[in-house]
Amino acid sequence: MSDFSVDPAAFRTAASTFDTAGNQLSEALGALLAALADTGGMAGADKPGHRFSASYDGTVPSVESVTRTGVTGLKSIATGLRTTAENYRDADTTSAFPTDREP
């Protein structure tokens, strides 16, 4: 007999942790985007200000994209952990063990 065992409840708990992290990251992104909404062109009307604003304003979509990818990744990990938990639970409950096997 193998000493290998899986605790599906632990997988579900870990999945919840990743779901929570994904939700928190998504909320933080929303708050960040709301705070930045009125900051475009905030560096002034002179040439250096316009140059700085152009580079600053251009990074916001990149930050948003990377953060959304992070949210998607966290949610995907949660789904994978939950699926693993259910697969192990189902495998254990549907397994048939012969009663006449030798020790």
C-alpha positions as semicolon CSV with decimal commas, in nm:
position;residue;x (nm);y (nm);z (nm)
1;M;0,000;0,000;0,000
2;S;0,129;0,344;-0,085
3;D;0,174;0,621;0,170
4;F;0,063;0,875;-0,090
5;S;-0,250;1,066;0,000
6;V;-0,420;1,382;-0,113
7;D;-0,639;1,604;0,101
8;P;-0,903;1,753;-0,131
9;A;-1,014;1,995;0,142
10;A;-0,662;2,143;0,150
11;F;-0,677;2,193;-0,227
12;R;-1,013;2,369;-0,193
13;T;-0,874;2,591;0,083
14;A;-0,576;2,683;-0,135
15;A;-0,813;2,754;-0,426
16;S;-1,006;2,997;-0,206
17;T;-0,682;3,172;-0,117
18;F;-0,598;3,221;-0,485
19;D;-0,954;3,338;-0,558
20;T;-0,927;3,593;-0,278
21;A;-0,590;3,714;-0,406
22;G;-0,733;3,748;-0,758
23;N;-1,030;3,947;-0,628
24;Q;-0,805;4,173;-0,422
25;L;-0,573;4,236;-0,716
26;S;-0,871;4,314;-0,939
27;E;-1,008;4,559;-0,680
28;A;-0,667;4,722;-0,643
29;L;-0,645;4,765;-1,019
30;G;-0,988;4,927;-1,025
31;A;-0,886;5,167;-0,748
32;L;-0,558;5,247;-0,925
33;L;-0,728;5,315;-1,257
34;A;-0,989;5,534;-1,087
35;A;-0,714;5,731;-0,911
36;L;-0,517;5,772;-1,234
37;A;-0,819;5,863;-1,447
38;D;-0,765;6,238;-1,413
39;T;-0,385;6,242;-1,412
40;G;-0,322;6,231;-1,787
41;G;-0,111;6,526;-1,897
42;M;-0,050;6,621;-1,534
43;A;0,311;6,730;-1,591
44;G;0,234;7,067;-1,740
45;A;0,195;7,230;-2,080
46;D;0,564;7,289;-2,162
47;K;0,769;7,057;-2,384
48;P;0,936;6,862;-2,099
49;G;0,595;6,822;-1,936
50;H;0,444;6,689;-2,258
51;R;0,734;6,445;-2,306
52;F;0,702;6,317;-1,951
53;S;0,324;6,288;-1,977
54;A;0,350;6,098;-2,304
55;S;0,580;5,838;-2,151
56;Y;0,380;5,823;-1,826
57;D;0,041;5,800;-1,996
58;G;0,174;5,529;-2,226
59;T;0,265;5,299;-1,937
60;V;-0,083;5,290;-1,784
61;P;-0,225;5,043;-2,043
62;S;0,079;4,818;-1,992
63;V;0,033;4,815;-1,615
64;E;-0,336;4,745;-1,661
65;S;-0,268;4,460;-1,902
66;V;-0,005;4,296;-1,681
67;T;-0,228;4,326;-1,376
68;R;-0,527;4,178;-1,559
69;T;-0,303;3,889;-1,667
70;G;-0,212;3,841;-1,301
71;V;-0,579;3,831;-1,202
72;T;-0,650;3,577;-1,476
73;G;-0,353;3,367;-1,362
74;L;-0,462;3,366;-0,998
75;K;-0,817;3,268;-1,095
76;S;-0,681;2,995;-1,323
77;I;-0,470;2,850;-1,042
78;A;-0,779;2,851;-0,818
79;T;-0,977;2,665;-1,083
80;G;-0,698;2,411;-1,128
81;L;-0,672;2,347;-0,754
82;R;-1,048;2,306;-0,723
83;T;-1,055;2,070;-1,021
84;T;-0,770;1,866;-0,872
85;A;-0,956;1,841;-0,540
86;E;-1,272;1,720;-0,710
87;N;-1,085;1,473;-0,931
88;Y;-0,911;1,316;-0,632
89;R;-1,234;1,310;-0,431
90;D;-1,420;1,146;-0,719
91;A;-1,139;0,899;-0,782
92;D;-1,137;0,793;-0,418
93;T;-1,514;0,758;-0,394
94;T;-1,549;0,560;-0,718
95;S;-1,249;0,331;-0,671
96;A;-1,325;-0,035;-0,619
97;F;-1,087;-0,237;-0,408
98;P;-1,086;-0,614;-0,439
99;T;-1,168;-0,783;-0,109
100;D;-0,974;-1,097;-0,184
101;R;-0,629;-0,945;-0,241
102;E;-0,332;-1,055;-0,040
103;P;-0,167;-0,815;0,205
